[in-house]
Amino acid sequence: MIVFLAARNVIRRSRRSLLIAGLIAAAVALLFFGNSILESTDAGLSRSFAQSFTGELAVAAISSGSFGIFGDETPAIGEYTPLPVIREFPAVMEILSRFPEIERVTPLISGAAVVDLRGTRRSLPVFGIDAATYFQMFPRLTLIEGKFPEPGQAGALISSIRAEEIETRTGLRPCPGDPVMLNMFGKRGFRIAEVPLAGIVDFEISNPLLESTVLVDAQTLRTLLGLTLARSSVYEPPEEATSLLSVEMEGLFQDSEQTPEDSRQELTLQDVRRVLSEPSDTLPEIERESGAWHFILLRLKPEANQARVLKRLNREFQLAGLPVAGMDWRRTAGMSARLVVLLRLVYNVGFLLFALAAILVIVNLLVIEVIERTREIGTVRALGATKGFVRRLLLWET
């Protein structure tokens, strides 16, 4: 009986009922459609970022500041903040080898330098990579021109967007083999290095920071940053660098009259560039485990659970007493990847405000409807209906 009366009253007041139902339907649709769009966008970013330059997970040294693969995220003016170095790299790699969920691993160094190419100078992010594992880790990195550097070979890679920008500004497109000058100024002074342009690549995703990033061999970036250089078991220094080692101790302190005069002329800028570029064509085979790295990027198998693997990784690092921690792809990529999470938070807060406003409108409409039905309610009560009956009738209508 109550259900029949409630349905009849709703149909009788169809205009007001449609208004309330429309508000509820709009709120529910806005909630589901908005979050589904943001969810699909987040899933697309996850695939693109993880398969382009971050991996699903990463390992970095513990630091009091917030940083990602592009450097320190703490606002600073006019100064590049060095990233913490993974000190116990072999021990970390040994722990990573115990996880069957990890498919590929590649270490990385992150820095920033003033890059001089084809007469253009610009401060850009620079990644020092391990050529033996980096290109296997990110197979979607498409080579447009040139070739990928071989392990132990110095070279730089720029994006096709950066190459087009240089061509627009200078009228000359960068070509493989062009010298790339990297300049960096820090607390230890000014450093400069020159490497050949190995090739031009195209990243799968469109990201301004990633498209401006220069990929170089790890040894070159270590030299610029003043990090610990990797050891080499096969490298032999040139004879001119070791000629003084065979000189007797007394010979080092001869009088100036006894020292033959040096007939060499003063160095010119061309000589400096030649000296800088000569040893950069080929580098000795280095031992990856002996050098300094900022990150270790991890590619997981498709069936692996990222959150579960990350939790187990951090537990293993704590038990081993290593000052490193795992991070997900969002934290590794930096603020650009966390933008979707921020948008979802703002969206849901806005929806909450909209829902509160809709609730106020609906409650006011129901109150007005009860006030307008005072005579009807009084008639029903006079016929013997209880307060509970009237209350249940209004609840069913609501």
C-alpha positions as CSV (number, residue, x, y, z in Angstrom):
1,M,0.0,0.0,0.0
2,I,2.7,2.4,1.0
3,V,4.8,1.7,-2.2
4,F,1.7,2.2,-4.3
5,L,0.9,5.6,-2.7
6,A,4.6,6.7,-2.9
7,A,4.8,5.8,-6.6
8,R,1.5,7.6,-7.3
9,N,2.8,10.8,-5.5
10,V,6.1,10.7,-7.5
11,I,4.3,10.4,-10.8
12,R,1.8,13.2,-9.8
13,R,4.7,15.6,-9.1
14,S,6.7,14.5,-12.2
15,R,8.3,17.9,-12.8
16,R,9.9,18.1,-9.4
17,S,10.7,14.4,-9.4
18,L,12.5,14.8,-12.7
19,L,14.5,17.7,-11.4
20,I,15.7,15.8,-8.3
21,A,16.4,12.7,-10.4
22,G,18.3,14.7,-13.0
23,L,20.5,16.3,-10.3
24,I,21.3,12.8,-8.8
25,A,22.0,11.3,-12.3
26,A,24.2,14.2,-13.3
27,A,26.3,13.9,-10.1
28,V,26.7,10.1,-10.5
29,A,27.6,10.4,-14.2
30,L,30.1,13.2,-13.5
31,L,31.8,11.0,-10.8
32,F,32.1,7.9,-12.9
33,F,32.9,9.4,-16.3
34,G,35.4,11.9,-14.9
35,N,37.3,9.2,-12.9
36,S,37.2,6.7,-15.7
37,I,38.8,9.3,-18.0
38,L,41.5,10.1,-15.5
39,E,42.1,6.4,-14.8
40,S,42.6,5.6,-18.5
41,T,44.9,8.6,-18.8
42,D,46.9,7.4,-15.8
43,A,47.2,3.9,-17.2
44,G,48.4,5.3,-20.5
45,L,51.0,7.4,-18.8
46,S,52.1,4.5,-16.7
47,R,52.8,2.4,-19.8
48,S,54.4,5.2,-21.7
49,F,56.7,6.4,-18.9
50,A,57.7,2.9,-17.8
51,Q,58.5,1.8,-21.3
52,S,60.3,5.0,-22.4
53,F,62.6,6.2,-19.6
54,T,61.6,5.3,-16.0
55,G,60.8,1.6,-15.8
56,E,58.1,0.4,-13.5
57,L,60.3,0.8,-10.4
58,A,63.6,2.4,-9.6
59,V,66.2,2.3,-6.8
60,A,67.9,5.5,-5.5
61,A,69.9,6.5,-2.4
62,I,67.9,7.8,0.5
63,S,67.9,11.6,0.7
64,S,66.2,14.2,2.9
65,G,65.1,16.1,-0.3
66,S,62.6,15.2,-2.9
67,F,64.1,14.3,-6.3
68,G,63.3,12.4,-9.5
69,I,65.2,11.3,-12.6
70,F,65.4,14.9,-13.8
71,G,67.0,16.1,-10.6
72,D,66.2,17.8,-7.3
73,E,62.5,18.9,-7.2
74,T,63.2,21.4,-4.4
75,P,62.9,25.0,-5.7
76,A,66.4,26.5,-6.1
77,I,67.6,29.5,-8.1
78,G,70.8,29.5,-10.0
79,E,72.2,26.3,-8.5
80,Y,72.1,22.6,-9.5
81,T,71.8,20.4,-6.5
82,P,73.8,17.1,-6.9
83,L,71.8,13.9,-6.5
84,P,72.8,11.3,-3.9
85,V,74.9,8.5,-5.2
86,I,74.3,4.8,-4.6
87,R,77.4,3.9,-2.6
88,E,76.8,0.1,-2.3
89,F,76.0,-0.6,-5.9
90,P,77.2,-4.2,-6.0
91,A,75.2,-5.1,-2.8
92,V,72.1,-3.5,-4.3
93,M,72.5,-5.4,-7.5
94,E,72.9,-8.7,-5.6
95,I,69.6,-8.1,-3.8
96,L,67.9,-7.3,-7.1
97,S,69.1,-10.5,-8.6
98,R,67.0,-12.4,-6.1
99,F,63.7,-11.1,-7.5
100,P,62.3,-13.3,-10.3
101,E,59.7,-10.6,-11.0
102,I,62.4,-8.2,-12.3
103,E,63.0,-8.7,-16.0
104,R,65.6,-6.0,-16.9
105,V,67.9,-3.6,-15.0
106,T,69.9,-0.6,-16.1
107,P,71.8,2.0,-14.0
108,L,71.6,5.7,-14.8
109,I,73.3,9.0,-13.9
110,S,71.3,12.2,-14.0
111,G,72.8,15.7,-14.4
112,A,72.5,19.0,-16.2
113,A,75.0,20.8,-18.5
114,V,75.2,23.6,-21.0
115,V,75.2,21.8,-24.3
116,D,76.9,23.4,-27.3
117,L,75.8,21.9,-30.7
118,R,75.9,23.6,-34.1
119,G,76.4,27.0,-32.5
120,T,73.5,26.7,-30.1
121,R,74.0,26.8,-26.4
122,R,71.3,25.7,-23.9
123,S,71.2,24.2,-20.4
124,L,69.7,20.8,-20.8
125,P,69.2,17.6,-18.6
126,V,71.8,14.9,-19.4
127,F,71.5,11.2,-18.7
128,G,74.6,9.1,-18.3
129,I,73.6,5.6,-19.5
130,D,75.0,2.1,-19.7
131,A,74.8,1.3,-23.4
132,A,75.0,-2.4,-22.7
133,T,71.6,-2.5,-20.9
134,Y,69.8,0.9,-21.6
135,F,68.6,0.2,-25.1
136,Q,67.5,-3.3,-24.2
137,M,65.6,-1.8,-21.3
138,F,63.8,0.7,-23.5
139,P,63.3,-0.9,-27.0
140,R,60.7,1.7,-27.9
141,L,63.5,4.3,-28.3
142,T,63.4,4.8,-32.0
143,L,66.7,5.6,-33.9
144,I,66.1,8.2,-36.6
145,E,69.6,8.9,-37.7
146,G,73.1,7.6,-36.9
147,K,73.5,4.6,-34.5
148,F,73.4,3.7,-30.9
149,P,76.8,4.0,-29.0
150,E,78.5,0.7,-28.3
151,P,79.4,-0.2,-24.7
152,G,82.6,1.7,-23.7
153,Q,82.2,4.2,-26.6
154,A,81.7,7.9,-26.0
155,G,78.8,9.5,-27.8
156,A,75.7,11.6,-27.4
157,L,72.1,11.1,-28.5
158,I,69.6,13.9,-28.9
159,S,65.9,13.8,-29.7
160,S,64.4,14.6,-33.1
161,I,62.5,17.5,-31.5
162,R,65.8,19.0,-30.3
163,A,67.3,18.5,-33.8
164,E,64.4,20.3,-35.5
165,E,64.8,23.1,-33.0
166,I,68.5,23.6,-33.8
167,E,67.7,23.4,-37.5
168,T,65.0,26.1,-37.2
169,R,67.4,28.4,-35.3
170,T,70.6,27.9,-37.4
171,G,69.4,26.5,-40.7
172,L,71.7,23.5,-40.2
173,R,70.5,20.1,-39.1
174,P,72.7,18.3,-36.6
175,C,74.4,15.2,-38.2
176,P,76.0,12.2,-36.6
177,G,79.6,12.9,-36.0
178,D,79.1,16.6,-35.1
179,P,81.0,17.6,-31.9
180,V,78.8,18.0,-28.8
181,M,80.4,20.3,-26.2
182,L,79.2,19.7,-22.6
183,N,80.0,22.4,-20.1
184,M,79.3,22.2,-16.3
185,F,80.2,24.6,-13.5
186,G,79.9,23.4,-9.9
187,K,81.6,23.6,-6.5
188,R,84.7,21.8,-7.9
189,G,85.1,24.3,-10.7
190,F,84.4,24.4,-14.4
191,R,84.4,21.2,-16.5
192,I,84.2,20.7,-20.2
193,A,83.9,17.6,-22.3
194,E,83.4,17.0,-26.0
195,V,81.8,13.9,-27.5
196,P,80.6,13.1,-31.0
197,L,76.9,13.1,-31.9
198,A,76.2,9.4,-32.3
199,G,72.6,9.7,-33.5
200,I,69.1,11.3,-33.3
201,V,66.3,9.4,-31.5
202,D,62.6,9.7,-31.1
203,F,60.8,9.1,-27.8
204,E,57.4,7.4,-27.7
205,I,55.8,10.0,-25.5
206,S,55.7,13.8,-25.8
207,N,57.4,15.3,-22.8
208,P,59.2,18.6,-23.0
209,L,61.9,17.5,-20.4
210,L,62.4,14.2,-22.0
211,E,62.6,15.6,-25.5
212,S,65.3,18.1,-24.4
213,T,67.4,15.4,-22.6
214,V,70.8,14.4,-24.0
215,L,71.9,10.8,-23.6
216,V,75.6,10.3,-23.1
217,D,77.9,7.6,-22.0
218,A,78.1,7.3,-18.2
219,Q,81.9,7.9,-18.0
220,T,81.6,11.3,-19.7
221,L,78.9,12.5,-17.3
222,R,80.8,11.1,-14.3
223,T,83.8,13.3,-15.3
224,L,81.6,16.4,-15.5
225,L,79.9,15.7,-12.2
226,G,83.1,14.8,-10.4
227,L,81.9,11.4,-9.4
228,T,83.9,8.3,-8.8
229,L,85.2,7.0,-12.1
230,A,84.7,3.4,-13.0
231,R,87.7,1.0,-13.0
232,S,89.0,-0.7,-16.1
233,S,91.0,-3.9,-16.1
234,V,92.2,-3.5,-19.7
235,Y,93.0,0.1,-20.0
236,E,96.6,1.1,-20.4
237,P,97.5,4.8,-20.2
238,P,99.5,6.4,-23.0
239,E,103.3,6.5,-22.7
240,E,103.4,10.3,-22.4
241,A,101.2,10.0,-19.3
242,T,103.5,7.6,-17.6
243,S,106.9,8.9,-18.8
244,L,107.7,10.5,-15.4
245,L,107.1,7.2,-13.5
246,S,110.5,5.9,-14.8
247,V,112.5,9.0,-13.8
248,E,114.7,8.9,-10.8
249,M,113.6,10.9,-7.8
250,E,116.6,13.2,-8.1
251,G,115.8,14.0,-11.7
252,L,112.5,15.6,-10.6
253,F,114.4,18.3,-8.7
254,Q,117.0,19.3,-11.2
255,D,118.0,22.9,-11.5
256,S,116.3,24.9,-14.2
257,E,119.6,25.3,-16.1
258,Q,119.8,21.5,-16.4
259,T,116.2,21.1,-17.7
260,P,116.0,21.2,-21.5
261,E,113.9,24.0,-22.9
262,D,110.4,23.2,-24.2
263,S,110.2,24.3,-27.8
264,R,106.4,23.8,-28.0
265,Q,104.3,26.8,-28.8
266,E,101.4,28.1,-26.8
267,L,98.1,26.2,-27.0
268,T,95.3,27.6,-29.2
269,L,91.6,27.1,-28.9
270,Q,91.7,24.6,-31.7
271,D,94.4,22.6,-29.8
272,V,92.3,22.5,-26.7
273,R,89.3,21.3,-28.6
274,R,91.4,18.6,-30.3
275,V,92.9,17.4,-27.0
276,L,89.4,17.3,-25.4
277,S,87.9,15.4,-28.3
278,E,90.7,12.9,-29.0
279,P,90.2,10.6,-26.0
280,S,86.4,10.8,-26.3
281,D,86.2,8.7,-29.5
282,T,86.8,5.4,-27.7
283,L,86.7,4.8,-24.0
284,P,88.3,1.7,-22.3
285,E,86.0,-1.1,-21.3
286,I,84.7,-0.2,-17.8
287,E,83.5,-2.2,-15.0
288,R,79.9,-1.2,-14.4
289,E,79.9,-2.3,-10.8
290,S,82.8,-0.1,-9.8
291,G,81.3,3.3,-10.9
292,A,78.9,5.7,-9.2
293,W,75.3,5.7,-10.2
294,H,72.3,7.8,-9.2
295,F,69.5,5.4,-10.1
296,I,68.9,1.8,-11.0
297,L,65.8,1.4,-13.2
298,L,63.8,-1.8,-13.1
299,R,61.6,-3.4,-15.7
300,L,59.1,-5.9,-14.2
301,K,57.5,-8.8,-15.9
302,P,54.0,-8.2,-17.1
303,E,52.4,-10.5,-14.4
304,A,54.3,-8.8,-11.5
305,N,52.5,-6.7,-8.9
306,Q,54.4,-3.4,-8.7
307,A,53.2,-2.5,-5.2
308,R,54.1,-5.9,-3.8
309,V,57.5,-6.0,-5.4
310,L,58.3,-2.4,-4.2
311,K,57.3,-3.3,-0.6
312,R,59.5,-6.4,-0.7
313,L,62.4,-4.5,-2.1
314,N,62.4,-1.9,0.6
315,R,62.1,-4.6,3.3
316,E,65.2,-6.3,1.8
317,F,67.1,-3.0,1.7
318,Q,66.3,-2.3,5.3
319,L,67.3,-5.8,6.5
320,A,70.6,-5.4,4.6
321,G,71.2,-2.0,6.2
322,L,71.6,-0.3,2.8
323,P,70.9,3.4,2.5
324,V,68.7,3.0,-0.6
325,A,65.0,2.8,-1.3
326,G,62.7,1.8,-4.1
327,M,60.3,4.2,-5.7
328,D,57.5,3.8,-8.2
329,W,57.5,5.3,-11.8
330,R,55.6,8.4,-10.7
331,R,58.2,9.5,-8.2
332,T,60.9,8.6,-10.6
333,A,59.5,10.7,-13.4
334,G,58.9,13.7,-11.2
335,M,56.1,16.2,-11.1
336,S,55.1,15.7,-14.7
337,A,53.9,12.2,-13.9
338,R,52.2,13.1,-10.7
339,L,50.1,15.7,-12.5
340,V,47.3,13.2,-13.2
341,V,47.1,12.3,-9.5
342,L,46.9,16.0,-8.6
343,L,44.1,16.5,-11.2
344,R,42.2,13.5,-9.8
345,L,42.4,15.0,-6.3
346,V,41.2,18.4,-7.5
347,Y,38.5,16.8,-9.6
348,N,37.2,14.8,-6.6
349,V,37.3,17.8,-4.3
350,G,35.3,19.7,-6.9
351,F,32.8,16.9,-7.2
352,L,32.4,16.8,-3.4
353,L,31.5,20.5,-3.4
354,F,29.1,19.9,-6.2
355,A,27.5,16.9,-4.4
356,L,27.1,19.0,-1.2
357,A,25.3,21.7,-3.2
358,A,23.1,19.1,-4.9
359,I,22.2,17.6,-1.5
360,L,21.2,21.0,-0.2
361,V,19.0,21.6,-3.2
362,I,17.4,18.2,-2.9
363,V,16.7,18.6,0.8
364,N,15.2,22.0,0.3
365,L,12.9,20.6,-2.4
366,L,11.8,17.8,-0.2
367,V,11.1,20.2,2.7
368,I,9.1,22.4,0.4
369,E,7.1,19.4,-0.8
370,V,6.3,18.3,2.7
371,I,5.1,21.9,3.6
372,E,2.9,22.0,0.5
373,R,1.3,18.7,1.5
374,T,0.3,19.8,5.0
375,R,-3.4,19.5,4.3
376,E,-3.0,16.1,2.6
377,I,-0.9,14.8,5.5
378,G,-3.5,16.1,8.0
379,T,-6.3,14.4,6.1
380,V,-4.4,11.1,6.2
381,R,-3.8,11.5,9.9
382,A,-7.5,12.3,10.5
383,L,-8.4,9.0,8.7
384,G,-6.3,7.1,11.2
385,A,-2.8,7.0,9.7
386,T,0.0,7.0,12.3
387,K,3.1,9.2,12.3
388,G,5.2,6.1,11.3
389,F,3.0,5.5,8.3
390,V,3.4,9.1,7.1
391,R,7.2,9.0,7.7
392,R,7.6,5.7,5.8
393,L,5.5,7.1,2.9
394,L,7.8,10.2,2.6
395,L,10.9,8.0,2.8
396,W,9.6,5.7,0.0
397,E,8.9,8.8,-2.1
398,T,12.4,10.1,-1.4
